[in-house]
Amino acid sequence: MKQPRKEPIKPESDDSKAQTSVAKIGLISAITVAVVGMIGVVLNAYISSRATQAPILIPIQYTQTAESKLTLESILLTETATTTSVSVARPTATMIPGATLSAAPTAAPATTAAPRVTAPPGTPLPTALPTEMPVSQGTPMLAQAYRLPLTSPRDVVYTDSGLWVLFESRLVKLELVETEGRFRAAEQIVFPTLRSLSWDVARGEYWAVCGPPQWTCETAIELIDRAGNATGTFTVPQTFVGYPASVAWDGEYLWTISDVGTLYKFQPASNGGELMEIDSYATEAGGLEQPGLTWDGEHLWLLVDRLLSKLDQAGRSLCTIDLWSVSPGLPYGWRGVTWDGQFLWVANQGTNKLYRVDLAACQ
């Protein structure tokens, strides 16, 4: 049988090799462009999603004087300023160009936290929230608080020798240290346990409502000298409802508020004995734990819980100061009120501070 003839294999020409290489390079290039394009799409989607996320929060605690200017830009660059103390917690998220910065409030040990604001870099931050009554810049402060040297004040009294605060078993004369925002104890006198004091200029003694454990506290009001010694006892009439809670001397009459909220006007005899009732007035204050009462030379001021009311001599309220506005968050703990000829002074057991209150706050 005749075998088929085998054609010899011709070697591949140089032109064919070149065409094959070009085809491979084109395919590789196309695949590379496609991969790079896909990576670009994914990256753009990631960046877009990051840019639309919630703002990055940077907790900031700061204080600021009226003259200083604090900006987000300065916080990022320096973290501290000459007149401003700033504490910055670094965020864990990566900073994305175009993202909005927000200052979140940080709890402070004894001050109100800074407000939360959202602003671009370079925008001035607002000043910290005040711890006392807010006032407009350029206007007199309607209230100012000062720390007391002892704890648990019971009453406040103003005498010919200055401002005094009654504590348990102690009467303390105060000296103001304005630059430090506090009072120091200039003098201390061991005193009986009392609820309320009112200074009698003519007698040079205190009208006092005693405290437990004396049983006479339910029926009597005493005169006490500067050293704390009782010099006279005055009993309330049988028509008196409740027990005496606070007293105020107006130079002629003794005003007493009972624990059930009735206001009495008494004429004391010169040699003690029973007080003569001139009049009595029902007030809106009932079930009082520890009211305060003082005389400003023309009107009575009655402290009940957080409300300080100006009364006429018929017991009618003329205006009221809500002490919540003086120290927000303190509805209770107010103890005692007195008048120094210009300001009212009110003590608070919760803050252990004495508050100077301008009469302009009464509305």
C-alpha positions as CSV (number, residue, x, y, z in Angstrom):
1,M,0.0,0.0,0.0
2,K,1.2,3.4,-0.9
3,Q,1.9,5.5,2.2
4,P,0.5,9.1,2.2
5,R,3.1,11.7,1.8
6,K,3.9,13.8,4.8
7,E,4.3,17.4,4.2
8,P,7.2,18.9,6.1
9,I,6.3,21.4,8.9
10,K,7.2,24.8,7.9
11,P,8.7,27.0,10.6
12,E,6.5,29.9,11.8
13,S,7.5,33.1,10.2
14,D,8.6,36.2,12.1
15,D,5.4,38.1,11.0
16,S,3.2,35.5,12.6
17,K,5.1,35.6,15.9
18,A,4.7,39.4,16.0
19,Q,1.0,39.2,15.4
20,T,0.5,36.7,18.2
21,S,2.5,38.8,20.7
22,V,0.5,41.9,19.9
23,A,-2.8,40.0,20.4
24,K,-1.6,38.7,23.8
25,I,-0.5,42.2,24.9
26,G,-3.8,43.7,23.8
27,L,-5.7,41.1,25.9
28,I,-3.6,41.7,28.9
29,S,-4.1,45.4,28.6
30,A,-7.8,45.0,28.3
31,I,-8.0,42.9,31.4
32,T,-5.8,45.3,33.3
33,V,-8.0,48.3,32.3
34,A,-11.1,46.4,33.4
35,V,-9.6,45.5,36.8
36,V,-8.4,49.0,37.4
37,G,-11.9,50.3,36.4
38,M,-13.6,48.0,38.9
39,I,-11.2,49.0,41.7
40,G,-12.0,52.7,40.9
41,V,-15.7,52.1,41.1
42,V,-15.4,50.3,44.4
43,L,-13.1,53.0,45.8
44,N,-15.4,55.7,44.7
45,A,-18.4,54.0,46.3
46,Y,-16.5,53.5,49.6
47,I,-15.5,57.2,49.7
48,S,-19.0,58.3,48.9
49,S,-20.4,56.1,51.7
50,R,-17.8,57.5,54.1
51,A,-18.6,61.1,53.2
52,T,-22.3,60.6,53.8
53,Q,-21.9,59.0,57.2
54,A,-22.7,60.8,60.5
55,P,-20.3,63.5,61.5
56,I,-17.1,62.5,63.4
57,L,-17.6,63.4,67.0
58,I,-14.8,65.0,69.0
59,P,-15.7,65.3,72.7
60,I,-14.5,68.7,73.9
61,Q,-14.4,70.1,77.4
62,Y,-13.6,73.8,77.5
63,T,-14.0,77.0,79.5
64,Q,-13.7,80.4,78.0
65,T,-13.5,84.0,79.1
66,A,-15.6,86.8,77.6
67,E,-12.5,88.2,75.9
68,S,-11.1,84.9,74.4
69,K,-12.0,83.4,71.1
70,L,-11.9,79.6,70.6
71,T,-12.3,77.9,67.2
72,L,-12.3,74.3,66.0
73,E,-9.3,75.1,63.9
74,S,-7.3,76.2,66.9
75,I,-8.3,73.0,68.8
76,L,-7.0,70.8,66.0
77,L,-3.8,72.7,65.7
78,T,-2.8,73.5,69.3
79,E,-5.2,71.8,71.7
80,T,-4.5,74.6,74.2
81,A,-4.9,78.3,74.3
82,T,-3.7,81.1,76.6
83,T,-7.1,81.8,78.2
84,T,-8.9,78.6,77.3
85,S,-8.5,75.1,78.7
86,V,-9.3,72.4,76.2
87,S,-9.3,68.6,76.5
88,V,-9.6,66.8,73.1
89,A,-10.3,63.1,72.8
90,R,-8.8,61.8,69.4
91,P,-11.4,60.1,67.2
92,T,-10.8,56.5,66.1
93,A,-12.2,57.1,62.7
94,T,-10.1,58.2,59.8
95,M,-10.5,61.9,58.8
96,I,-12.2,62.2,55.4
97,P,-11.9,65.4,53.5
98,G,-15.2,67.3,53.5
99,A,-16.5,65.5,56.7
100,T,-18.2,67.8,59.2
101,L,-16.8,68.2,62.7
102,S,-19.1,68.2,65.7
103,A,-18.3,69.2,69.3
104,A,-20.1,66.8,71.6
105,P,-20.7,67.7,75.3
106,T,-18.5,66.1,77.9
107,A,-19.6,65.7,81.5
108,A,-17.6,67.8,83.9
109,P,-17.2,67.1,87.6
110,A,-18.8,70.2,89.0
111,T,-19.8,72.3,86.0
112,T,-22.4,72.1,83.2
113,A,-21.2,70.4,80.1
114,A,-20.5,72.4,76.9
115,P,-23.3,72.5,74.4
116,R,-23.2,70.3,71.2
117,V,-22.6,72.3,68.1
118,T,-21.9,71.5,64.5
119,A,-19.7,73.9,62.6
120,P,-17.0,73.8,59.9
121,P,-13.4,74.5,60.9
122,G,-12.8,78.1,61.7
123,T,-16.2,78.7,63.2
124,P,-16.0,80.1,66.8
125,L,-17.5,77.8,69.4
126,P,-20.1,79.2,71.9
127,T,-19.1,79.9,75.5
128,A,-19.8,77.2,78.1
129,L,-23.2,77.1,79.7
130,P,-23.3,79.2,82.9
131,T,-23.7,77.4,86.2
132,E,-25.7,80.4,87.7
133,M,-28.5,82.5,86.4
134,P,-27.9,83.5,82.7
135,V,-27.6,87.2,82.1
136,S,-27.0,89.3,79.0
137,Q,-23.5,90.6,78.3
138,G,-23.1,94.1,79.6
139,T,-26.0,93.8,82.2
140,P,-25.6,93.4,85.9
141,M,-25.7,89.9,87.2
142,L,-29.0,89.2,89.0
143,A,-27.5,86.4,91.1
144,Q,-24.0,85.3,92.2
145,A,-23.0,82.2,94.3
146,Y,-20.3,81.9,96.9
147,R,-19.0,78.8,98.7
148,L,-19.6,78.6,102.4
149,P,-16.9,77.6,104.9
150,L,-19.1,75.0,106.7
151,T,-21.8,72.6,105.5
152,S,-25.6,72.5,106.0
153,P,-26.7,76.1,106.5
154,R,-29.9,76.6,108.4
155,D,-30.6,80.4,108.1
156,V,-29.0,83.6,107.1
157,V,-29.1,86.9,109.2
158,Y,-27.7,90.3,108.7
159,T,-26.7,92.4,111.7
160,D,-25.0,95.6,112.5
161,S,-21.7,93.7,112.4
162,G,-22.2,92.0,109.0
163,L,-23.5,88.9,107.4
164,W,-23.9,85.7,109.5
165,V,-25.0,82.1,108.7
166,L,-26.5,79.8,111.2
167,F,-25.2,76.2,111.1
168,E,-26.0,73.4,113.5
169,S,-24.8,74.6,117.0
170,R,-22.8,77.4,115.4
171,L,-23.2,81.0,114.2
172,V,-20.5,82.0,111.7
173,K,-19.7,85.6,110.6
174,L,-18.7,85.6,106.9
175,E,-16.0,87.5,105.1
176,L,-16.3,87.6,101.4
177,V,-13.2,86.6,99.3
178,E,-14.6,87.8,96.0
179,T,-11.6,86.8,93.9
180,E,-11.9,83.2,95.0
181,G,-15.7,83.0,94.9
182,R,-16.1,82.0,98.5
183,F,-16.7,83.2,102.1
184,R,-14.2,82.5,104.9
185,A,-15.2,82.2,108.5
186,A,-14.2,85.5,110.2
187,E,-15.7,84.6,113.5
188,Q,-17.5,81.6,115.0
189,I,-19.8,81.4,118.1
190,V,-21.1,78.3,119.7
191,F,-24.9,78.7,119.5
192,P,-27.9,76.7,120.5
193,T,-29.7,74.6,117.9
194,L,-32.1,76.9,116.1
195,R,-34.4,77.0,113.1
196,S,-34.4,80.8,112.4
197,L,-32.9,84.1,113.4
198,S,-33.9,87.7,112.9
199,W,-31.9,90.7,114.1
200,D,-33.5,93.4,116.3
201,V,-31.4,96.5,116.0
202,A,-33.0,98.4,118.9
203,R,-32.6,95.5,121.4
204,G,-29.2,94.4,120.0
205,E,-30.5,90.8,120.1
206,Y,-31.9,88.0,117.9
207,W,-35.5,86.9,117.7
208,A,-35.1,83.1,117.4
209,V,-37.2,80.0,116.6
210,C,-35.6,77.1,118.5
211,G,-35.1,73.7,117.1
212,P,-35.4,70.1,118.6
213,P,-35.2,68.6,121.1
214,Q,-36.7,71.4,123.2
215,W,-40.5,70.8,123.5
216,T,-41.0,74.6,123.9
217,C,-40.1,75.1,120.2
218,E,-43.7,74.2,119.3
219,T,-45.2,77.1,121.4
220,A,-42.5,79.8,121.9
221,I,-40.2,82.3,120.3
222,E,-37.1,83.5,122.1
223,L,-34.8,86.5,122.4
224,I,-31.1,85.5,122.3
225,D,-28.1,87.7,122.8
226,R,-25.0,87.8,120.7
227,A,-23.4,85.0,122.7
228,G,-26.3,82.7,122.2
229,N,-27.9,83.1,125.7
230,A,-31.7,83.2,125.9
231,T,-32.8,86.5,127.5
232,G,-36.6,86.2,127.0
233,T,-39.3,83.8,126.0
234,F,-42.5,84.7,124.2
235,T,-45.3,82.2,123.8
236,V,-47.6,82.1,120.8
237,P,-51.4,82.4,121.5
238,Q,-53.7,79.4,121.4
239,T,-55.1,80.5,118.1
240,F,-51.7,79.8,116.5
241,V,-52.0,76.9,114.1
242,G,-48.9,74.6,113.8
243,Y,-45.6,75.6,115.2
244,P,-43.3,78.6,114.5
245,A,-41.0,77.9,111.5
246,S,-39.4,81.3,110.8
247,V,-39.4,84.9,112.1
248,A,-38.7,88.4,110.8
249,W,-38.6,91.6,112.8
250,D,-39.7,94.8,111.1
251,G,-38.7,97.2,113.9
252,E,-42.2,97.2,115.4
253,Y,-43.9,93.9,114.8
254,L,-42.7,90.3,114.8
255,W,-43.7,88.3,111.8
256,T,-43.9,84.5,112.0
257,I,-44.7,81.9,109.4
258,S,-46.0,78.6,110.8
259,D,-45.1,75.1,109.4
260,V,-48.6,74.9,107.8
261,G,-48.1,78.1,105.9
262,T,-50.0,80.7,108.0
263,L,-48.4,84.1,108.4
264,Y,-48.8,85.9,111.7
265,K,-48.2,89.5,112.8
266,F,-47.5,89.8,116.5
267,Q,-47.0,92.7,118.9
268,P,-44.5,91.5,121.6
269,A,-44.8,92.7,125.2
270,S,-41.8,94.4,126.6
271,N,-41.4,91.9,129.5
272,G,-42.1,88.7,127.7
273,G,-45.2,86.6,128.0
274,E,-47.7,85.9,125.4
275,L,-47.4,87.5,122.0
276,M,-50.4,89.7,120.9
277,E,-51.8,88.6,117.6
278,I,-52.4,91.6,115.3
279,D,-53.4,89.7,112.2
280,S,-52.9,86.5,110.3
281,Y,-52.9,85.6,106.6
282,A,-53.2,82.4,104.8
283,T,-50.5,81.8,102.2
284,E,-50.2,79.3,99.4
285,A,-47.4,77.6,101.3
286,G,-48.5,74.5,103.2
287,G,-46.6,71.7,104.9
288,L,-43.4,73.7,105.0
289,E,-40.2,71.9,105.9
290,Q,-38.1,75.0,106.5
291,P,-39.4,78.3,105.1
292,G,-37.4,81.5,105.3
293,L,-38.6,85.0,106.2
294,T,-37.0,88.5,106.2
295,W,-37.9,92.2,106.1
296,D,-36.3,94.6,103.6
297,G,-37.5,97.8,105.3
298,E,-40.7,98.0,103.4
299,H,-41.8,94.4,102.4
300,L,-41.6,90.9,103.7
301,W,-39.8,88.2,101.7
302,L,-41.1,84.6,102.1
303,L,-39.0,81.7,101.0
304,V,-40.9,78.4,100.2
305,D,-39.0,75.7,98.5
306,R,-37.5,77.3,95.4
307,L,-39.8,80.3,95.4
308,L,-38.9,83.6,97.0
309,S,-42.0,85.9,97.2
310,K,-42.2,89.6,98.0
311,L,-45.3,90.3,100.2
312,D,-47.1,93.4,101.2
313,Q,-48.2,93.8,104.8
314,A,-51.5,92.1,104.0
315,G,-49.7,89.0,103.0
316,R,-50.3,89.4,99.3
317,S,-47.6,88.4,96.8
318,L,-46.3,91.3,94.7
319,C,-43.7,89.4,92.7
320,T,-41.7,86.1,92.9
321,I,-38.2,85.0,92.2
322,D,-37.9,81.4,91.0
323,L,-34.6,80.3,92.4
324,W,-34.5,77.6,89.7
325,S,-33.3,80.3,87.4
326,V,-30.5,81.2,89.8
327,S,-29.2,77.7,90.1
328,P,-30.8,75.3,87.5
329,G,-31.5,71.8,88.8
330,L,-32.0,72.8,92.5
331,P,-35.7,72.8,93.3
332,Y,-35.0,72.0,97.0
333,G,-32.4,72.6,99.7
334,W,-33.0,76.4,100.0
335,R,-32.6,77.4,103.6
336,G,-32.9,80.9,105.0
337,V,-33.0,84.4,103.5
338,T,-31.9,87.8,104.7
339,W,-31.6,91.4,103.4
340,D,-28.4,93.4,103.7
341,G,-29.8,96.8,102.6
342,Q,-29.0,96.1,98.9
343,F,-29.3,92.4,98.1
344,L,-31.1,89.3,99.3
345,W,-28.9,86.4,100.5
346,V,-30.3,82.9,100.2
347,A,-28.5,79.7,101.3
348,N,-28.7,76.3,99.7
349,Q,-27.8,73.1,101.5
350,G,-27.4,71.1,98.3
351,T,-24.6,73.3,96.9
352,N,-23.4,74.5,100.2
353,K,-23.4,78.0,98.7
354,L,-24.8,81.4,99.6
355,Y,-26.5,83.2,96.7
356,R,-26.6,87.0,96.4
357,V,-29.8,87.9,94.6
358,D,-30.7,91.3,93.1
359,L,-34.2,92.5,93.6
360,A,-34.5,93.1,89.9
361,A,-34.9,89.3,89.5
362,C,-38.3,89.6,91.1
363,Q,-41.1,89.4,88.5
